[in-house]
Amino acid sequence: ILKDLLFSYFHLILYHNINSFSFDLKYDKMYKNEVNQMQRQKRMALINDITGFGRCSIAAMAPIVSAMKIQAVPIPTAILSTHTQFPIFYFDDYTSRMSDYIQTYKDLHLEFDAIATGFLGSKEQVDIVIDFIQTFKQEGVFVLVDPVMGDHGKLYTTYTPEMCAKMKQLVQYADLMTPNLTELVTLVDRPYPTTLPTFDELEEMCQQLSQQGPQHIVVTGIPFNEKQILNFIYNQGEDYQIVMVDRIGEDRCGTGDVISSVIAGSYLNGYSFYESVKRATLFASKCIDYCEKTQVPNYYGLCFEEYLYELGEE
Ligand code: PXL
């Protein structure tokens, strides 16, 4: 037995040494190849939760950006079996493991072309995201912040005043932002309007938010009338633009994630911000239309799989 044990131990040491030696070589070669590669595939970090059933966050965003020929790199903030709109769900907060997870990317000197952030559950997570951006946002890298904070004039219960203040800190690192009206007014310290704000009011609020960082903002999903949804686009130093879409059915979970990932992917592939928003809202509308026709429950998310191939067609 002792002989066997010694033999295994010896093998373990040998295996480890050979392995770390070959890793160094492999890593060096891999890294140099990547740097020398003229046309490395584009790569996007997705900092969001992984939810198994319900078509939201990374489970929706990763296939969407992949369809656009962009490598998706998930950085989980939490792991859930279903999203929180289901009556029951398993929830595993990943905060305490995020820094170690990200450390390997730092050690590997990985590079990203874009960073997209979504729902963040605690102020610690916002700090981790800020550190990630400070490390990986090199020249030419853009950051899309989807400030998932609330909807219909109400903030999510996790959004304490402390969390709101923390979210405001993240704004300065954003190049692109995709707030809804609730999130926009919260970020610029205004009350939720009782009537539809005018375009001038929307522009003024976007201007205020933009002064803190983001050059491009789209205020998504503003209920314009019974039949239409307004998306208000603000580009720093330019006139505002609007994209109207038909209002189909009730709100669907994950719509924001589908929209923000199509925007991020399109923008990374060279579309203007306006074109990116247009592509995203049209794509989401098509998916919602399919869900309504096939009577998919709202909390099952958007059946984006049906039209995914269209995103790959330039
Ligand atoms: O963005 C939708 C979403 C994402 N992730 C989780 C959610 C929801 C919506 O409820 O619960 C965990």
Boltz pocket constraint, residues with backbone or C-beta under 6 A from the ligand:
constraints:
  - pocket:
      binder: B
      contacts: [[A, 49], [A, 51], [A, 56], [A, 57], [A, 80], [A, 82], [A, 83], [A, 84], [A, 85], [A, 119], [A, 148], [A, 253], [A, 254], [A, 256], [A, 257]]
      max_distance: 6.0
